[in-house]
């Protein structure tokens, strides 16, 4: 009986504590027992709520309509450790964030802040994490960061129109995590990353970045993870990366302009363990020695790229350390070039963790092999097909000054290279007026002149052979086309008839 009574008393005490907590929780907010956590997300609030318990350590007021941060409300929260006001309408911060002596994390992501007052963080002497992504900052808030230069370890400036300059981060001697994703600069000026001797994570996913900033990275002696997604880098070659022996992870997913990994493309990252290029649709060429110089790669992710074929011995440099390999959702052409790959894959499934069910043939000489997994295709079916020109614009006649398109289509496996031989010379896919898509090449002729008159030959060529077909383009003057009067003659005749008719009417 005494145990039962004790349990009832305990339940009553707990219930009273929950009720008391509910009574002290601001209206529209949710408070966890103990009043340590107050959540006011997505409530349509236009200002920080009143009545927040002084004991709160985590306050979240995200996805509301706040336009300012009321310093008086913050001043009454001496125990606050983490403060989140993401996705509001805040355009201006107070000159000082008062009473934040214990604040560890401040997140103001997704607002409209264009500058941070120099004294804003003067009382945030323990601030460790500062998230400012998705605002309107045009420069790194150096003056405001001086107050937290000894404590700040995480800084996120992603998706701001910020222009970074030499020395911007030099005072942040203990910074370990820096995000500059979405910054629009084409390069990092020399000296930008000076002083960041403790940096272990760097995100330079800058859409206009055209090359890896070797000089800047070379000074990051303890860097462990490098992220460079969605850049304008088109190729990686030997020397693209400086020697960075501490880097363990390279993430270059969604590299929408990356086309090639050339010989020793990653050789500076000698101890990298994880390499990812996932969702890079133009990445269609990996040279045989692209992964040479890498001594510790365990995971390689090449999913959803533009790979139609792989060269023999591509993975040999990392064969001893590789454990996980992702190759699925690539447009592989299962032709004679990939016969080695078919054999290799049959052995690799017993050695590596592979997404083998997603490695399929999008092109093949045998219809039954189309969209089948590579593992299920007999090695004898990996065959090539000699090119054949199957469709060509027929011989035709055009007028001087007109324009037209000449279209050539070909079959073959692998895809043949198409070239037009014209009266003006040979034109290939790099010519400004030739558009090559797959196995079709369209030659555009604008403002046709007598120089365009003559024979046009389309040539389809691959390692398996070549095929060609020709047509003739006859260019005639504007006056006569097939015996019919030209537009100018018709116009003169019409004017003459109109004059005669006017005289008769008179």
C-alpha positions as CSV (number, residue, x, y, z in Angstrom):
1,X,0.0,0.0,0.0
2,X,2.8,2.4,0.9
3,X,4.5,1.7,-2.5
4,X,1.2,2.4,-4.3
5,X,0.7,5.7,-2.4
6,X,4.3,6.7,-3.2
7,X,3.8,6.1,-6.9
8,X,0.6,8.2,-6.9
9,X,2.4,11.0,-5.2
10,X,5.2,10.8,-7.8
11,X,2.7,10.8,-10.7
12,X,1.0,13.9,-9.2
13,X,4.3,15.7,-8.9
14,X,5.2,14.9,-12.5
15,X,1.8,16.0,-13.7
16,X,2.1,19.3,-11.8
17,X,5.5,19.8,-13.3
18,X,4.2,19.3,-16.8
19,X,1.2,21.6,-16.1
20,X,3.5,24.3,-14.7
21,X,5.7,24.0,-17.7
22,X,2.8,24.3,-20.1
23,X,1.6,27.4,-18.2
24,X,5.0,29.1,-18.6
25,X,5.3,28.3,-22.3
26,X,4.6,31.2,-24.7
27,X,1.4,31.1,-26.6
28,X,1.6,29.2,-29.9
29,X,4.9,27.6,-28.9
30,X,5.7,24.1,-27.8
31,X,8.0,23.6,-24.8
32,X,9.6,20.4,-23.7
33,X,9.4,19.4,-20.0
34,X,11.8,21.4,-17.9
35,X,11.5,24.6,-20.1
36,X,14.9,24.0,-21.6
37,X,13.7,23.8,-25.2
38,X,11.1,26.2,-26.7
39,X,9.9,25.6,-30.3
40,X,8.0,28.3,-32.1
41,X,8.3,27.2,-35.7
42,X,5.8,28.1,-38.5
43,X,3.4,30.0,-36.3
44,X,3.1,33.2,-38.3
45,X,4.9,35.2,-35.6
46,X,6.0,38.7,-36.5
47,X,8.1,39.2,-33.4
48,X,9.9,37.1,-30.7
49,X,7.2,35.8,-28.3
50,X,7.0,37.2,-24.8
51,X,7.0,34.9,-21.8
52,X,9.9,32.7,-22.8
53,X,11.2,30.9,-19.6
54,X,14.5,32.2,-18.4
55,X,15.7,28.6,-18.1
56,X,15.5,28.0,-21.9
57,X,18.7,26.7,-23.5
58,X,17.4,26.1,-27.0
59,X,15.0,28.6,-28.7
60,X,13.8,28.0,-32.3
61,X,11.6,30.5,-34.1
62,X,12.0,29.4,-37.7
63,X,9.8,29.9,-40.7
64,X,7.9,32.9,-39.3
65,X,7.5,36.5,-40.3
66,X,10.0,38.2,-38.0
67,X,11.4,41.4,-39.4
68,X,13.7,42.3,-36.4
69,X,15.3,40.6,-33.4
70,X,14.1,42.3,-30.2
71,X,17.3,42.6,-28.0
72,X,15.1,43.1,-24.9
73,X,13.7,39.6,-25.3
74,X,17.1,38.0,-25.8
75,X,18.5,39.9,-22.8
76,X,16.1,38.0,-20.5
77,X,17.5,34.6,-21.6
78,X,20.8,34.3,-19.8
79,X,21.0,30.5,-20.2
80,X,20.4,30.4,-23.9
81,X,22.9,28.1,-25.7
82,X,21.3,27.7,-29.2
83,X,19.2,30.3,-31.0
84,X,17.6,29.6,-34.4
85,X,15.7,32.2,-36.4
86,X,16.0,30.8,-39.9
87,X,13.6,31.5,-42.8
88,X,12.1,34.8,-41.6
89,X,11.9,38.3,-43.0
90,X,14.8,39.8,-41.0
91,X,16.5,42.6,-42.8
92,X,18.4,44.3,-40.0
93,X,20.1,43.1,-36.9
94,X,20.3,45.1,-33.6
95,X,23.6,46.8,-32.8
96,X,24.2,44.3,-30.0
97,X,22.9,40.8,-29.2
98,X,22.7,41.3,-25.4
99,X,22.8,38.8,-22.7
100,X,24.3,36.1,-24.9
101,X,27.3,35.2,-22.8
102,X,26.6,31.5,-23.0
103,X,25.4,31.3,-26.6
104,X,27.0,28.5,-28.4
105,X,25.0,28.3,-31.7
106,X,23.4,31.2,-33.7
107,X,21.6,30.4,-36.9
108,X,20.0,33.3,-39.0
109,X,19.8,31.4,-42.3
110,X,17.4,32.3,-45.1
111,X,16.7,36.0,-44.2
112,X,17.5,39.3,-46.0
113,X,20.4,40.6,-43.9
114,X,22.9,42.7,-45.9
115,X,25.3,43.6,-43.1
116,X,26.1,42.7,-39.5
117,X,26.8,45.5,-37.1
118,X,30.4,45.5,-35.8
119,X,29.4,45.1,-32.1
120,X,26.6,42.6,-32.7
121,X,28.5,39.6,-31.2
122,X,30.4,41.5,-28.6
123,X,28.7,39.7,-25.7
124,X,28.6,36.3,-27.5
125,X,32.0,35.4,-26.1
126,X,31.4,31.7,-26.3
127,X,29.9,31.5,-29.8
128,X,31.0,28.3,-31.5
129,X,28.7,28.0,-34.6
130,X,27.5,30.8,-36.8
131,X,25.1,30.0,-39.7
132,X,24.5,33.0,-42.1
133,X,23.6,31.2,-45.4
134,X,20.9,32.5,-47.7
135,X,21.1,36.2,-46.9
136,X,22.2,39.3,-48.8
137,X,25.7,39.7,-47.4
138,X,28.0,41.4,-49.9
139,X,31.2,41.0,-47.8
140,X,32.6,38.8,-45.0
141,X,31.6,40.5,-41.7
142,X,35.1,40.8,-40.4
143,X,34.5,43.4,-37.8
144,X,31.6,41.5,-36.2
145,X,33.7,38.3,-36.2
146,X,36.5,39.8,-34.2
147,X,34.5,39.3,-31.0
148,X,34.4,35.5,-31.5
149,X,37.7,35.0,-33.3
150,X,39.0,32.7,-30.5
151,X,35.8,30.6,-30.1
152,X,34.2,30.3,-33.6
153,X,34.8,26.9,-35.2
154,X,31.9,26.7,-37.7
155,X,31.0,29.5,-40.2
156,X,28.5,29.1,-43.0
157,X,28.4,31.9,-45.6
158,X,26.7,29.9,-48.4
159,X,24.4,31.4,-50.9
160,X,25.2,35.0,-50.2
161,X,26.4,37.6,-52.9
162,X,29.5,37.9,-50.9
163,X,32.9,38.8,-52.5
164,X,35.7,37.1,-50.5
165,X,39.0,39.0,-50.3
166,X,42.5,38.2,-49.1
167,X,42.7,38.1,-45.3
168,X,39.0,37.8,-44.7
169,X,39.3,34.8,-42.4
170,X,42.9,35.3,-41.1
171,X,41.7,36.2,-37.6
172,X,39.7,33.0,-37.2
173,X,42.6,30.9,-36.0
174,X,40.4,28.1,-34.6
175,X,37.9,27.8,-37.5
176,X,37.4,24.2,-38.5
177,X,34.4,24.3,-40.8
178,X,33.9,26.9,-43.6
179,X,31.1,26.9,-46.3
180,X,31.3,29.2,-49.3
181,X,28.9,27.3,-51.5
182,X,27.0,29.5,-53.9
183,X,29.5,32.4,-53.9
184,X,29.6,33.7,-57.4
185,X,33.3,34.4,-57.8
186,X,35.2,32.6,-60.6
187,X,38.3,32.1,-58.3
188,X,39.5,32.6,-54.8
189,X,42.0,35.5,-54.6
190,X,45.5,34.6,-53.3
191,X,45.5,35.0,-49.5
192,X,41.8,34.3,-49.0
193,X,42.3,31.3,-46.8
194,X,45.4,32.5,-45.0
195,X,45.5,31.8,-41.3
196,X,43.0,28.9,-41.4
197,X,45.5,26.4,-39.9
198,X,42.8,24.5,-38.0
199,X,40.4,24.1,-41.0
200,X,39.3,20.5,-41.5
201,X,36.2,21.1,-43.7
202,X,35.9,23.4,-46.7
203,X,33.0,23.8,-49.1
204,X,33.8,25.8,-52.3
205,X,30.8,24.7,-54.3
206,X,30.9,28.0,-56.3
207,X,28.9,27.9,-59.6
208,X,31.4,30.0,-61.5
209,X,34.6,28.4,-60.1
210,X,36.7,27.2,-63.2
211,X,39.5,25.4,-61.5
212,X,40.6,24.1,-58.1
213,X,42.3,27.0,-56.2
214,X,45.6,25.1,-55.7
215,X,47.6,28.0,-54.1
216,X,44.9,28.6,-51.5
217,X,44.4,24.9,-50.7
218,X,48.1,24.2,-50.3
219,X,48.3,26.0,-47.0
220,X,45.5,24.0,-45.3
221,X,47.6,21.5,-43.5
222,X,44.9,19.6,-41.6
223,X,42.1,19.7,-44.2
224,X,40.1,16.4,-44.1
225,X,37.1,17.1,-46.4
226,X,36.9,19.1,-49.6
227,X,33.5,19.8,-51.3
228,X,33.4,21.4,-54.7
229,X,29.9,20.7,-56.2
230,X,28.1,22.5,-59.0
231,X,31.2,24.3,-60.2
232,X,32.2,25.3,-63.8
233,X,35.3,23.0,-63.7
234,X,35.3,21.1,-67.1
235,X,38.2,18.7,-66.5
236,X,40.7,17.5,-63.9
237,X,44.3,16.6,-64.8
238,X,47.6,15.9,-63.2
239,X,48.3,19.0,-61.0
240,X,44.7,20.1,-60.6
241,X,45.1,19.5,-56.8
242,X,48.0,20.5,-54.7
243,X,49.5,17.9,-52.5
244,X,47.0,17.5,-49.6
245,X,48.0,14.4,-47.7
246,X,45.4,15.0,-44.9
247,X,42.3,15.0,-47.1
248,X,40.2,11.9,-46.6
249,X,37.1,12.9,-48.6
250,X,36.5,14.6,-51.9
251,X,32.9,15.4,-52.9
252,X,32.3,16.8,-56.4
253,X,28.8,15.6,-57.0
254,X,26.5,17.6,-59.4
255,X,29.5,18.8,-61.4
256,X,27.3,19.9,-64.3
257,X,30.2,21.0,-66.6
258,X,32.8,18.4,-65.7
259,X,33.5,16.3,-68.9
260,X,36.8,14.5,-68.2
261,X,39.1,12.9,-65.6
262,X,42.5,12.8,-67.3
263,X,45.6,11.0,-66.3
264,X,46.4,11.3,-62.6
265,X,43.5,13.7,-62.1
266,X,43.5,13.4,-58.3
267,X,47.1,12.6,-57.7
268,X,47.6,15.4,-55.1
269,X,45.1,13.7,-52.8
270,X,47.4,10.8,-52.0
271,X,45.5,9.5,-48.9
272,X,41.9,10.3,-50.0
273,X,39.5,7.5,-49.0
274,X,36.1,8.6,-50.4
275,X,35.7,10.2,-53.9
276,X,32.3,11.1,-55.3
277,X,31.3,12.5,-58.7
278,X,27.6,11.5,-58.6
279,X,25.1,13.2,-60.8
280,X,27.6,14.8,-63.2
281,X,25.8,14.2,-66.5
282,X,28.6,15.4,-68.9
283,X,31.3,13.3,-67.3
284,X,31.9,10.9,-70.2
285,X,35.6,10.3,-70.3
286,X,37.9,8.7,-67.6
287,X,41.4,8.2,-68.7
288,X,43.0,4.8,-67.9
289,X,45.4,6.4,-65.3
290,X,42.9,8.9,-63.9
291,X,43.1,7.3,-60.4
292,X,46.9,6.8,-60.4
293,X,48.7,8.1,-57.3
294,X,45.9,7.3,-54.9
295,X,47.0,4.9,-52.2
296,X,43.9,4.7,-49.9
297,X,40.7,5.0,-51.9
298,X,37.9,2.8,-50.3
299,X,34.8,4.3,-51.9
300,X,34.3,5.6,-55.4
301,X,31.0,7.0,-56.6
302,X,30.4,7.6,-60.3
303,X,26.6,7.1,-60.3
304,X,24.4,9.0,-62.8
305,X,27.2,10.4,-64.9
306,X,27.5,10.3,-68.7
307,X,29.8,7.3,-69.0
308,X,29.2,5.3,-72.1
309,X,32.4,3.3,-72.0
310,X,35.3,2.8,-69.6
311,X,38.9,2.1,-70.6
312,X,40.6,-1.2,-69.6
313,X,42.6,-1.0,-66.3
314,X,40.6,2.1,-65.2
315,X,40.3,0.8,-61.6
316,X,43.6,-1.0,-61.4
317,X,45.4,1.8,-59.5
318,X,42.9,1.5,-56.7
319,X,42.2,-2.2,-56.9
320,X,44.0,-3.1,-53.6
321,X,42.2,-0.6,-51.4
322,X,38.8,-0.2,-53.1
323,X,35.8,-1.6,-51.2
324,X,32.7,0.2,-52.5
325,X,32.1,1.1,-56.2
326,X,29.0,2.8,-57.6
327,X,28.5,2.9,-61.4
328,X,24.8,2.6,-61.8
329,X,22.5,4.8,-64.0
330,X,25.2,5.5,-66.6
331,X,24.3,5.3,-70.3
332,X,26.7,2.4,-70.9
333,X,27.1,1.1,-74.5
334,X,27.8,-2.6,-74.3
335,X,29.9,-2.9,-77.4
336,X,33.3,-4.4,-78.1
337,X,35.1,-1.6,-76.1
338,X,33.3,-2.8,-73.0
339,X,34.0,-6.6,-73.3
340,X,36.8,-6.3,-70.7
341,X,34.3,-4.5,-68.4
342,X,31.8,-7.4,-68.7
343,X,34.5,-9.9,-67.6
344,X,35.9,-7.6,-64.9
345,X,32.4,-7.0,-63.4
346,X,31.8,-10.7,-63.1
347,X,34.8,-11.0,-60.9
348,X,34.4,-7.6,-59.1
349,X,31.0,-8.6,-57.6
350,X,32.9,-11.0,-55.3
351,X,35.4,-8.4,-54.3
352,X,33.6,-5.1,-54.0
353,X,30.3,-3.7,-52.8
354,X,28.7,-2.9,-56.2
355,X,25.3,-1.5,-57.3
356,X,25.4,-4.2,-60.0
357,X,21.6,-4.2,-60.6
358,X,21.8,-0.6,-61.7
359,X,24.6,-1.1,-64.1
360,X,22.7,-1.6,-67.4
361,X,23.2,-1.3,-71.1
362,X,21.5,1.6,-72.7
363,X,23.0,0.7,-76.1
364,X,23.9,-2.7,-77.5
365,X,24.1,-4.5,-80.8
366,X,21.7,-7.2,-79.6
367,X,18.2,-6.0,-78.8
368,X,17.8,-8.5,-75.9
369,X,20.7,-6.8,-74.2
370,X,19.1,-3.3,-74.1
371,X,18.3,-2.2,-70.6
372,X,19.7,-5.4,-69.2
373,X,22.2,-5.5,-66.4
374,X,25.7,-5.9,-67.7
375,X,26.2,-9.0,-65.5
376,X,23.4,-10.8,-67.4
377,X,24.9,-10.3,-70.9
378,X,27.1,-13.0,-72.4
379,X,30.6,-11.7,-73.1
380,X,30.2,-12.8,-76.8
381,X,27.4,-10.2,-77.1
382,X,29.7,-7.3,-76.5
383,X,30.2,-6.5,-80.1
384,X,30.6,-3.4,-82.3
385,X,28.8,-2.4,-85.5
386,X,30.4,-0.8,-88.6
387,X,29.0,2.7,-89.2
388,X,26.4,3.3,-91.9
389,X,24.9,6.6,-93.1
390,X,21.2,5.9,-93.0
391,X,19.6,9.2,-93.8
392,X,20.7,12.3,-95.7
393,X,19.1,15.4,-97.0
394,X,18.4,14.7,-100.7
395,X,19.8,16.7,-103.6
396,X,18.1,20.1,-103.8
397,X,18.0,23.5,-105.3
398,X,18.0,26.8,-103.3
399,X,18.1,30.5,-104.0
400,X,20.9,32.9,-103.3
401,X,20.3,34.5,-99.9
402,X,18.1,31.7,-98.6
403,X,19.1,29.4,-95.7
404,X,18.6,25.7,-95.1
405,X,19.7,22.8,-92.9
406,X,21.5,19.6,-94.2
407,X,20.8,16.6,-92.0
408,X,22.9,13.4,-91.8
409,X,22.1,10.4,-89.6
410,X,24.1,7.3,-89.1
411,X,24.0,4.0,-87.2
412,X,26.9,2.3,-85.6
413,X,28.2,0.9,-82.3
414,X,30.0,2.7,-80.7
415,X,28.5,6.0,-82.0
416,X,30.5,7.1,-85.1
417,X,32.0,10.5,-85.5
418,X,30.1,12.5,-88.2
419,X,31.9,14.9,-90.6
420,X,30.6,17.0,-93.4
421,X,32.9,17.6,-96.5
422,X,31.6,20.7,-98.2
423,X,32.7,23.1,-101.0
424,X,34.2,25.3,-98.2
425,X,36.1,22.4,-96.5
426,X,35.6,19.8,-93.8
427,X,33.3,20.6,-90.8
428,X,33.0,18.5,-87.6
429,X,31.2,18.9,-84.3
430,X,33.4,21.7,-83.2
431,X,32.4,23.9,-86.1
432,X,30.1,26.8,-85.1
433,X,27.4,26.0,-87.6
434,X,27.3,22.2,-87.1
435,X,25.2,20.6,-84.4
436,X,26.0,17.0,-83.6
437,X,23.6,15.1,-81.3
438,X,24.3,11.4,-80.9
439,X,24.4,9.9,-84.4
440,X,23.0,12.9,-86.2
441,X,24.8,16.0,-87.6
442,X,22.9,19.1,-88.8
443,X,24.8,21.6,-91.0
444,X,23.2,25.0,-91.0
445,X,23.8,27.2,-94.1
446,X,22.7,30.8,-93.8
447,X,22.7,33.6,-96.4
448,X,23.5,31.1,-99.2
449,X,25.8,32.3,-101.9
450,X,27.2,30.8,-105.1
451,X,30.2,29.5,-103.0
452,X,27.7,27.0,-101.4
453,X,27.0,25.4,-104.7
454,X,28.4,21.9,-105.1
455,X,28.7,18.4,-103.5
456,X,28.2,17.7,-99.8
457,X,29.4,14.4,-98.3
458,X,28.6,13.1,-94.9
459,X,31.1,10.7,-93.5
460,X,30.5,8.4,-90.5
461,X,33.7,7.1,-89.0
462,X,34.7,4.9,-86.0
463,X,37.4,2.4,-85.2
464,X,35.2,-0.2,-86.9
465,X,35.3,1.5,-90.3
466,X,33.5,4.3,-92.1
467,X,30.5,5.0,-94.4
468,X,29.7,8.0,-96.5
469,X,26.9,9.4,-98.7
470,X,26.7,12.6,-100.8
471,X,24.1,15.1,-102.0
472,X,24.3,18.0,-104.4
473,X,23.2,21.6,-103.6
474,X,22.4,23.7,-106.6
475,X,22.4,27.5,-105.9
476,X,20.4,29.6,-108.4
477,X,20.0,33.4,-108.7
478,X,16.9,35.1,-107.4
479,X,15.6,35.9,-110.9
480,X,14.7,32.4,-112.1
481,X,13.8,29.3,-110.2
482,X,12.5,26.4,-112.4
483,X,11.3,28.8,-115.1
484,X,9.0,30.7,-112.8
485,X,9.2,34.5,-112.5
486,X,11.0,35.7,-109.4
487,X,9.4,37.8,-106.7
488,X,10.9,41.0,-108.1
489,X,9.4,40.3,-111.6
490,X,6.0,39.6,-110.1
491,X,6.2,42.9,-108.2
492,X,7.0,44.9,-111.3
493,X,4.2,43.2,-113.3
494,X,1.7,43.9,-110.5
495,X,2.7,47.6,-110.4
496,X,2.4,47.9,-114.2
497,X,-1.2,46.4,-114.2
498,X,-2.2,48.8,-111.4
499,X,-1.1,51.8,-113.5
500,X,-2.9,50.6,-116.6
501,X,-6.1,50.0,-114.5
502,X,-5.9,53.5,-113.0
503,X,-5.7,55.1,-116.6
504,X,-8.7,53.1,-117.8
505,X,-10.7,54.2,-114.8
506,X,-10.0,57.9,-115.6
